[in-house]
Amino acid sequence: MAEPHRSRSLTVDAAADYRIQVQGNLDASWSDRLSGVAIVTDRQPGEAPITTLTGEFIDQAALSGALDTLYDLGMPLLLVECLSVPDSRKKG
């Protein structure tokens, strides 16, 4: 299991990449409303679909807004994971 990112390098007003998983099917057309994240739904026979949203949120307020939208849609939250923080990004 990967070691989680240390909180010392993440602030509430900094951009970071996240992975969010919810139970249910969310169409990719919601991407624009959810900060332009990639949306992929996995469907396994006999199981509830799992939708994964992956991408950058400009700050934690944007992340919170996306989570609020998913809540309003009635999608149970399964995972919120910070994938990278600003000081760990590679400069291009």
N, C-alpha and C positions, 0 to 999 in steps of 0.2 A: 504494500500500500504506500502511495506517495505521501511524503511529509507535507502537511498543510503549510501555506505561506504564513510567515510571521506577521503579526498585526502591526509591528513597528513600521513597516514599509507601505502600509495601506492607509489612506485617509478618506474621510467621507466626501471630500470634494475632488478626488482624483479619479481619472478614468481607469478602468480595469476590465479584463476579459472574464466572463462568467459562463458557466454551464448551469442551466436550469432544467429540471425535469418535472413534468406534471403528468398526472394520469388523465388520459383522454386524448381526443384528436383535435389538434389545432391546425387549421389550414395555413399554408405558407403565405397567404395573402395578408395575414396579420403582422408580417415582418415589419412593415413601415410603421405601424402603430407601436411596435415594441422595440424601438431604437435600431431597426435594421438588422436584427439578429437573424441567423440562419435557423430555420425551423424544420425538423425532421421527425416524422412519426413512425414508430416501430410497432407493427401489429403481429402478434403471435396468436395462432389458433387457440381458442379457449381462454385467452387472457385479455384483460383490458389494454387498450393501446396506451403507449407511453410516448409522449412528445418531448423532444429535447430541443431547447433553444440555446444557441451558442453565439456569443459575440461580445462586442465592447459596449459598455454603458459609460456615459461620460462622467458620471458620479453616482453616489449611492442614492441620491434623490431619483435619478432616472431608473435605477434598479428597483427601487421601491415602487415607482409608478408602474413598471412592468408587472411586478408581483401583485399589485392592487388590481390591475386589469385581469390577470389570470384568476384571481380570487373572484372578481365580479362575474367572470365567465363560468364559475363553479368548477374549476379545475383543481383537484387536490394536489398540493405541492409535495413532491417526493425528494427533491434535491436542489440546493443552491450551492454552487462551488466556485470559488475564485480560482481562475486558471493562471492568471498572471497579473502582476502589479506593475505600476509605472517604472520603478527602478530596476525591474528584471527584464524589461523589454530590450530587444536588440535594436540598436540604432542603425538605420539603413543608409 
